[in-house]
Structure formats: structure tokens, C-alpha cells
């Protein structure tokens, strides 16, 4: 186990990718403090919001792999394909899930006030807008380039 942790600590691409995720999440917290005038730790560990940490991490990984092994390598093709799937999912499927949660929460509120149901609320901030994904994508590329 110690050897695995040591190897991970020496993997620049892995550490750069984690840094991109961490920085994107920190930006969400900072923007939340500016917007809401209070610190909310849930913004650091939660999903959704500006910028997309999924897109930042995936694009950082693809860029770092491309810079290290070449943009014509099979490694880059794999990482870039992974990034495309992650960003499509973050913006498409998960965003649609968030919309459905918002509608279901409204229905639940309507029923609750009529005294017929007492269930908890669903998470609505699940996916990302296209702008949030693009911002995360660009952030990830920038971090990978700066880490070189």
C-alpha cells in the first residue's frame, strides 16, 4: 500500500488532475461566498455550479496526457474521449436530472401543503449549464499547461 501511495505521489499527471478538481471546487466556494455572503462547505464537496470540476479535471487530464505523450498518442485519444463523455454527461444527462428534481420538488411541496406526503427534497443542483462546462474545460487546460 505504501508503494502505491508513493507512486501516486510521484505521478505528475494524476496530481495535476486532482489540483484542477480542487481549484474548480475552491472557485465554487469563493463565488458562493461572494454571492451569498457566507461560507457553504457543501459547495466544495457538492456537484453542479460554476465552474464544472468534472470538466476541469477531465480536460486537465487530457491536456496533461497530450503534453506528456503527444496529441497523436493513443493515451491522449483515450483521455480526450473520456473527457468528452464526462463533459457531455455533466452538461446533458445530469442537468436534465436536476431539472426533473426541481419539478418533483415542486410537486412534493404542493402535495405536502395539502397534508398528503412528508418526504424529503431531491438535490436539484446536479448538472451544469454549457457555460459552466466550458469554464471548467478552459480551467482544466490552463492548469495542465501551467503545471508543465
C-alpha positions as MATLAB code, in Angstrom:
seq = 'XXXXXXXXXXXXXXXXXXXXXXXXXXXXXXXXXXXXXXXXXXXXXXXXXXXXXXXXXXXXXXXXXXXXXXXXXXXXXXXXXXXXXXXXXXXXXXXXXXXXXXXXXXXXXXXXXXXXXXXXXXXXXXXXXXXXXXXXXXXXXXXXXXXX';
ca = [
       0.000    0.000    0.000;
       2.863    2.378    0.846;
       4.376    1.722   -2.579;
       1.103    2.562   -4.334;
       0.757    5.814   -2.389;
       4.382    6.677   -3.151;
       3.870    6.034   -6.855;
       0.699    8.151   -6.875;
       2.551   10.962   -5.140;
       5.108   10.888   -7.963;
       2.521   10.876  -10.774;
       2.511   14.451  -12.061;
      -0.486   13.935  -14.367;
      -2.572   12.484  -11.533;
      -1.613   15.271   -9.132;
      -2.280   17.950  -11.755;
      -5.712   16.468  -12.457;
      -6.554   16.409   -8.731;
      -5.363   20.011   -8.492;
      -7.719   21.026  -11.303;
     -10.652   19.452   -9.474;
      -9.625   21.062   -6.177;
      -9.158   24.521   -7.750;
     -12.520   24.327   -9.544;
     -14.264   23.363   -6.297;
     -12.469   26.169   -4.429;
     -13.636   28.661   -7.062;
     -17.227   27.476   -6.479;
     -16.857   28.128   -2.744;
     -15.337   31.567   -3.381;
     -18.138   32.520   -5.788;
     -20.679   31.211   -3.271;
     -19.208   33.418   -0.545;
     -19.419   36.438   -2.870;
     -22.986   35.606   -3.901;
     -24.431   34.501   -0.549;
     -22.174   36.455    1.840;
     -21.443   33.258    3.791;
     -19.237   30.173    3.572;
     -21.002   26.970    2.498;
     -18.823   23.839    2.647;
     -21.420   21.910    0.636;
     -20.271   23.877   -2.415;
     -16.823   22.318   -2.025;
     -17.998   18.707   -1.931;
     -21.178   19.020   -3.991;
     -21.878   18.803   -7.697;
     -23.059   21.464  -10.101;
     -22.122   25.121  -10.149;
     -19.510   27.338  -11.784;
     -17.046   26.122  -12.991;
     -17.594   22.429  -13.636;
     -14.961   20.498  -11.700;
     -15.823   17.444  -13.799;
     -14.921   19.329  -16.960;
     -11.849   20.888  -15.326;
     -10.496   17.534  -14.199;
     -11.264   15.712  -17.430;
      -9.851   18.415  -19.703;
      -6.805   18.812  -17.464;
      -6.187   15.067  -17.657;
      -6.500   15.025  -21.451;
      -4.280   18.085  -21.873;
      -1.624   16.805  -19.458;
      -1.571   13.423  -21.213;
      -1.319   15.142  -24.606;
       1.525   17.338  -23.434;
       3.367   14.365  -21.910;
       2.810   11.675  -24.552;
       1.825   13.687  -27.629;
      -1.524   14.688  -29.004;
      -1.270   11.910  -31.596;
      -0.848    9.152  -28.973;
      -3.369    6.502  -28.038;
      -3.138    7.763  -24.447;
      -4.379   11.201  -25.491;
      -7.154    9.668  -27.601;
      -8.305    7.691  -24.573;
      -8.132   10.671  -22.198;
      -9.827   13.019  -24.690;
     -12.629   10.507  -25.332;
     -13.119   10.168  -21.576;
     -13.220   13.984  -21.253;
     -15.872   14.280  -23.961;
     -18.093   11.709  -22.244;
     -17.640   13.358  -18.831;
     -18.441   16.840  -20.156;
     -21.429   15.629  -22.157;
     -22.768   13.857  -19.084;
     -22.120   16.837  -16.791;
     -23.985   19.176  -19.119;
     -26.624   16.867  -20.540;
     -27.813   13.920  -18.500;
     -27.051   15.329  -15.050;
     -28.566   18.699  -15.923;
     -31.768   17.001  -17.063;
     -31.810   15.058  -13.786;
     -31.555   18.358  -11.900;
     -34.500   19.781  -13.841;
     -36.559   16.702  -13.033;
     -35.619   17.034   -9.346;
     -36.768   20.669   -9.368;
     -40.145   19.676  -10.852;
     -40.557   16.756   -8.445;
     -39.716   19.027   -5.515;
     -42.421   21.461   -6.634;
     -44.927   18.623   -6.888;
     -43.838   17.357   -3.449;
     -44.229   20.863   -1.974;
     -47.712   21.147   -3.461;
     -48.727   17.772   -2.067;
     -47.045   18.440    1.303;
     -49.017   21.631    1.870;
     -52.153   19.620    1.258;
     -51.034   17.261    4.058;
     -50.657   14.116    1.987;
     -46.881   13.495    1.819;
     -43.882   14.172    4.058;
     -40.830   13.064    2.027;
     -37.503   14.900    1.781;
     -36.383   17.079   -1.085;
     -34.283   15.922   -4.025;
     -30.967   17.557   -4.931;
     -31.561   19.999   -7.767;
     -28.021   21.256   -8.376;
     -26.712   18.118  -10.074;
     -25.645   19.114  -13.567;
     -24.045   22.041  -15.314;
     -25.019   24.655  -17.846;
     -22.967   24.716  -21.051;
     -21.151   27.858  -19.798;
     -20.150   26.093  -16.558;
     -18.770   23.164  -18.575;
     -16.866   25.449  -20.953;
     -15.411   27.375  -17.995;
     -14.310   24.098  -16.371;
     -12.896   22.865  -19.688;
     -10.796   26.010  -20.128;
      -9.712   25.999  -16.479;
      -8.511   22.406  -16.801;
      -6.479   23.168  -19.918;
      -4.928   26.214  -18.259;
      -3.953   24.249  -15.135;
      -2.382   21.463  -17.216;
      -0.354   23.975  -19.231;
       0.783   25.860  -16.125;
       1.793   22.597  -14.425;
       4.221   21.730  -17.240;
];
